[in-house]
Amino acid sequence: MLTDLQVEQLLEDAESVSLQVLEAEDPLMPTTRGKDAGPWDASETGSAGISLMDLGGLKIPMPSDHDEIRMEAGDGGAPVAVTVVHGSTALQLQAFRSSTSRNWGSVRGELSERIKASGGEAKEWTGPAGIELRVDLPVVRPSGRMKIRMLGCDGPGWLLRGVISGDGAAPNSQDTWAYDLFSDTVVHPEGCAYGDVVIYLRPPKT
């Protein structure tokens, strides 16, 4: 059984895997976004008409007054991820630089291997955001299990990763909130330093 701390470590390992694979040089089959769906690049107009919260490297649909926003810092102290909590469902978003030979397909495979090695289960599933990982982790909780869904999307020079947890990750959940938020997110990598793989964020302006 995994403790909450071990689950947190696994998610940190997932970030590490993403970085390692994105820095690799092996050619892999690239994936593409749908023509009429996001996530969007900052140069595109697909998010026009949506009120967005500016977090620097990401712009996300404006949360409601009842949603909770958590910024998560990397090793250097700068924000690298944002988690939006909506009722009993949470979505963590993190973006990385990528290329046509370093993408969600390769990261997904590495994540699947890491999860299985930790005693969990990971199955590929075609969902509203494309091919995702549906993950079942053994945890030290009354239920003994934790369900999460890992989403990914390749854009022009970037990879956006999402992790759904809570009720929205349950096997029978039809809740589309997390998928809608993921799809309406805008990635803005230009402000990051050259050579960085992580696309850094900043706290929302108040």
Buried (B, 14 or more C-beta within 10 A) or exposed (E): EBEEEBBEEBBEBBBEBBBEBBEBEEEBEBBEBEEEBBBBBBEBEBBEEBEBBBBBBBBBBEBEEEBEBEBBEBEEEBBBBBBBBBBEBBBBBBBBBBBBBBBBBBBBBBBBEBBEEBEBBBEEEEBEBBBBBBBBBBBEBEEEEBBBBBBBBBBBBBBBBBBBBBBBBBEEBEBEBBBBBBBBBBBBBEEBEEEEBBBBBBEBEE
